[in-house]
Amino acid sequence: METAYKIVCWPMLILLAAMVCACLIRAVKGPRMADRIVAVNMMGTMVMVIIAVMSFLLKENYLVDICLIYAMVSFLAVVVLSKVYVGIFEEMRRKMDDSGFEKKKE
C-alpha cells in the first residue's frame, strides 16, 4: 500500500510544482491587481499542500507544523496585499474625483 501512495504522491508533487510556476507567471503578468492577489493566494495554498504531502512521504511530523506556520504567513501576506491594493485604489479614485470637481468649477 505504501508503494501505491508513493506512485500517486510523486506525480502529484510534480503537477503541483508546475501549477505553482503557472501561478507565478499569472502573478507577474496578470492584467489586474486582483488577478495577482488571487495568484499569490493560490501559490500559498499549493505550497502548503506540497509541504503536507512531503510530510506524509518523508514521515516527518515537524513539516506539518511548518505547513501551519506557512499558512498563517501566507494569509497575512494576502491580507496586506489586499489592504495595499484597496488603499491605492481609493487614492486613485480620490484623485480622479478631485480633478473632476476642478473641471466642473471652471
Backbone as CSV, one residue per row, in Angstrom:
resi,resn,N_x,N_y,N_z,CA_x,CA_y,CA_z,C_x,C_y,C_z
1,MET,0.817,-1.196,0.000,0.000,0.000,0.000,0.864,1.266,0.000
2,GLU,1.997,1.177,0.671,2.871,2.341,0.738,3.457,2.687,-0.629
3,THR,3.743,1.688,-1.440,4.255,1.976,-2.778,3.182,2.630,-3.644
4,ALA,1.922,2.270,-3.407,0.839,2.913,-4.153,0.754,4.395,-3.808
5,TYR,0.942,4.721,-2.524,0.939,6.129,-2.128,2.093,6.885,-2.792
6,LYS,3.253,6.258,-2.855,4.405,6.909,-3.482,4.183,7.100,-4.975
7,ILE,3.536,6.115,-5.600,3.258,6.218,-7.036,2.303,7.377,-7.318
8,VAL,1.391,7.629,-6.406,0.424,8.714,-6.593,1.007,10.055,-6.154
9,CYS,1.747,10.067,-5.056,2.196,11.336,-4.470,3.291,12.030,-5.261
10,TRP,4.255,11.293,-5.807,5.339,11.946,-6.537,4.846,12.661,-7.796
11,PRO,4.002,12.030,-8.628,3.475,12.804,-9.769,2.602,13.981,-9.333
12,MET,1.909,13.807,-8.204,1.094,14.913,-7.702,1.988,16.080,-7.292
13,LEU,3.136,15.804,-6.674,4.064,16.872,-6.315,4.602,17.591,-7.551
14,ILE,4.885,16.830,-8.582,5.378,17.431,-9.831,4.299,18.305,-10.461
15,LEU,3.063,17.812,-10.458,1.946,18.593,-11.003,1.728,19.870,-10.197
16,LEU,1.787,19.757,-8.887,1.618,20.946,-8.051,2.742,21.954,-8.278
17,ALA,3.963,21.475,-8.462,5.079,22.384,-8.740,4.866,23.114,-10.068
18,ALA,4.365,22.399,-11.067,4.073,23.043,-12.360,2.955,24.076,-12.208
19,MET,1.967,23.766,-11.386,0.873,24.717,-11.166,1.346,25.953,-10.400
20,VAL,2.291,25.770,-9.474,2.860,26.921,-8.763,3.600,27.821,-9.755
21,CYS,4.319,27.209,-10.694,5.006,28.004,-11.722,4.014,28.768,-12.589
22,ALA,2.901,28.133,-12.940,1.864,28.815,-13.725,1.265,29.978,-12.940
23,CYS,1.052,29.789,-11.654,0.528,30.879,-10.824,1.542,32.002,-10.682
24,LEU,2.815,31.652,-10.641,3.843,32.686,-10.569,3.832,33.549,-11.827
25,ILE,3.649,32.913,-12.965,3.547,33.668,-14.220,2.335,34.584,-14.181
26,ARG,1.201,34.073,-13.679,-0.013,34.893,-13.589,0.191,36.033,-12.603
27,ALA,0.915,35.791,-11.518,1.137,36.844,-10.522,2.020,37.962,-11.085
28,VAL,2.954,37.610,-11.933,3.834,38.624,-12.510,3.144,39.327,-13.673
29,LYS,2.448,38.559,-14.498,1.904,39.067,-15.749,0.489,39.623,-15.634
30,GLY,-0.268,39.130,-14.682,-1.702,39.406,-14.547,-2.165,40.766,-15.011
31,PRO,-3.260,40.828,-15.706,-3.713,42.123,-16.221,-4.186,43.072,-15.116
32,ARG,-4.738,42.535,-14.050,-5.234,43.388,-12.964,-4.567,42.982,-11.661
33,MET,-4.643,43.894,-10.711,-4.063,43.619,-9.398,-4.829,42.509,-8.685
34,ALA,-6.115,42.420,-8.897,-6.910,41.365,-8.261,-6.453,39.981,-8.734
35,ASP,-6.101,39.860,-10.018,-5.582,38.589,-10.526,-4.276,38.223,-9.851
36,ARG,-3.456,39.218,-9.617,-2.169,38.963,-8.968,-2.357,38.501,-7.525
37,ILE,-3.288,39.127,-6.818,-3.541,38.745,-5.429,-4.083,37.323,-5.348
38,VAL,-4.992,36.974,-6.243,-5.531,35.612,-6.261,-4.437,34.602,-6.595
39,ALA,-3.551,34.960,-7.509,-2.448,34.057,-7.867,-1.508,33.838,-6.690
40,VAL,-1.218,34.889,-5.946,-0.356,34.751,-4.766,-1.039,33.869,-3.723
41,ASN,-2.333,34.046,-3.542,-3.081,33.216,-2.598,-3.069,31.746,-3.039
42,MET,-3.257,31.508,-4.327,-3.225,30.132,-4.832,-1.851,29.508,-4.665
43,MET,-0.813,30.291,-4.902,0.538,29.769,-4.722,0.767,29.361,-3.271
44,GLY,0.314,30.178,-2.351,0.462,29.843,-0.936,-0.269,28.565,-0.572
45,THR,-1.471,28.410,-1.103,-2.246,27.202,-0.819,-1.569,25.970,-1.402
46,MET,-1.081,26.078,-2.620,-0.426,24.915,-3.234,0.882,24.557,-2.534
47,VAL,1.620,25.554,-2.072,2.842,25.262,-1.332,2.510,24.549,-0.024
48,MET,1.410,24.943,0.614,1.001,24.241,1.831,0.672,22.779,1.543
49,VAL,0.011,22.521,0.433,-0.300,21.136,0.069,0.982,20.367,-0.233
50,ILE,1.918,21.009,-0.910,3.194,20.353,-1.212,3.920,19.985,0.083
51,ILE,3.944,20.903,1.038,4.608,20.620,2.311,3.906,19.482,3.042
52,ALA,2.572,19.466,3.010,1.828,18.398,3.691,2.085,17.040,3.039
53,VAL,2.122,16.996,1.719,2.382,15.730,1.027,3.817,15.267,1.294
54,MET,4.756,16.209,1.294,6.136,15.832,1.602,6.261,15.315,3.031
55,SER,5.502,15.895,3.945,5.499,15.412,5.322,5.027,13.970,5.385
56,PHE,4.007,13.666,4.595,3.492,12.299,4.547,4.510,11.341,3.930
57,LEU,5.125,11.763,2.820,6.082,10.888,2.135,7.349,10.650,2.954
58,LEU,7.845,11.713,3.576,9.088,11.603,4.325,8.885,11.127,5.762
59,LYS,7.618,11.046,6.174,7.275,10.647,7.547,7.947,11.548,8.586
60,GLU,7.900,12.835,8.333,8.448,13.837,9.242,7.302,14.721,9.726
61,ASN,6.930,14.565,10.992,5.776,15.285,11.521,6.023,16.776,11.709
62,TYR,7.269,17.177,11.866,7.536,18.597,12.075,7.184,19.422,10.835
63,LEU,7.126,18.798,9.674,6.755,19.539,8.465,5.306,20.017,8.507
64,VAL,4.463,19.317,9.247,3.074,19.769,9.405,3.048,21.083,10.181
65,ASP,3.901,21.215,11.187,3.998,22.476,11.925,4.476,23.603,11.015
66,ILE,5.448,23.301,10.182,5.937,24.297,9.227,4.820,24.690,8.259
67,CYS,4.023,23.711,7.867,2.896,23.977,6.970,1.894,24.939,7.626
68,LEU,1.605,24.725,8.896,0.676,25.615,9.604,1.234,27.023,9.740
69,ILE,2.521,27.131,10.032,3.143,28.452,10.119,3.113,29.137,8.754
70,TYR,3.395,28.378,7.708,3.346,28.936,6.354,1.936,29.391,6.004
71,ALA,0.926,28.666,6.473,-0.461,29.062,6.211,-0.759,30.420,6.832
72,MET,-0.297,30.627,8.060,-0.527,31.920,8.710,0.211,33.045,7.996
73,VAL,1.446,32.800,7.599,2.230,33.823,6.900,1.605,34.135,5.541
74,SER,1.158,33.112,4.846,0.521,33.305,3.541,-0.771,34.110,3.678
75,PHE,-1.550,33.794,4.694,-2.786,34.543,4.931,-2.482,36.004,5.208
76,LEU,-1.505,36.267,6.057,-1.146,37.653,6.357,-0.631,38.377,5.124
77,ALA,0.120,37.695,4.283,0.626,38.323,3.063,-0.518,38.734,2.142
78,VAL,-1.510,37.869,2.000,-2.646,38.194,1.134,-3.471,39.334,1.729
79,VAL,-3.627,39.357,3.038,-4.364,40.447,3.677,-3.629,41.773,3.480
80,VAL,-2.319,41.767,3.655,-1.536,43.003,3.473,-1.594,43.463,2.021
81,LEU,-1.433,42.536,1.081,-1.524,42.909,-0.338,-2.900,43.485,-0.674
82,SER,-3.938,42.886,-0.145,-5.293,43.386,-0.400,-5.478,44.773,0.191
83,LYS,-4.975,44.971,1.403,-5.098,46.278,2.052,-4.345,47.353,1.268
84,VAL,-3.153,47.024,0.799,-2.379,47.979,-0.009,-3.117,48.286,-1.306
85,TYR,-3.658,47.259,-1.945,-4.388,47.454,-3.199,-5.604,48.345,-2.988
86,VAL,-6.354,48.111,-1.926,-7.536,48.933,-1.650,-7.117,50.374,-1.380
87,GLY,-6.015,50.562,-0.651,-5.534,51.919,-0.380,-5.132,52.647,-1.652
88,ILE,-4.445,51.971,-2.538,-4.045,52.576,-3.811,-5.267,52.892,-4.656
89,PHE,-6.232,51.978,-4.672,-7.451,52.195,-5.448,-8.215,53.405,-4.921
90,GLU,-8.346,53.505,-3.600,-9.058,54.647,-3.016,-8.342,55.963,-3.322
91,GLU,-7.023,55.954,-3.272,-6.261,57.169,-3.562,-6.439,57.586,-5.022
92,MET,-6.400,56.630,-5.930,-6.595,56.956,-7.346,-8.006,57.484,-7.588
93,ARG,-8.986,56.888,-6.936,-10.367,57.346,-7.108,-10.541,58.753,-6.550
94,ARG,-9.890,59.031,-5.417,-9.976,60.357,-4.830,-9.349,61.400,-5.752
95,LYS,-8.213,61.053,-6.368,-7.563,61.985,-7.298,-8.446,62.239,-8.513
96,MET,-9.099,61.189,-9.010,-9.980,61.356,-10.166,-11.189,62.211,-9.799
97,ASP,-11.714,62.033,-8.585,-12.846,62.853,-8.147,-12.430,64.302,-7.979
98,ASP,-11.244,64.541,-7.428,-10.760,65.910,-7.252,-10.562,66.602,-8.590
99,SER,-10.013,65.909,-9.564,-9.807,66.528,-10.871,-11.143,66.766,-11.567
100,GLY,-12.132,65.943,-11.308,-13.458,66.134,-11.902,-14.159,67.352,-11.330
101,PHE,-13.968,67.618,-10.031,-14.590,68.786,-9.420,-13.964,70.065,-9.926
102,GLU,-12.650,70.052,-10.189,-11.997,71.252,-10.690,-12.537,71.609,-12.073
103,LYS,-12.807,70.621,-12.896,-13.312,70.902,-14.248,-14.737,71.469,-14.172
104,LYS,-15.537,70.996,-13.215,-16.913,71.485,-13.092,-16.944,72.918,-12.598
105,LYS,-15.982,73.304,-11.757,-15.958,74.663,-11.202,-15.593,75.682,-12.275
106,GLU,-14.773,75.296,-13.240,-14.332,76.214,-14.286,-15.457,76.418,-15.217
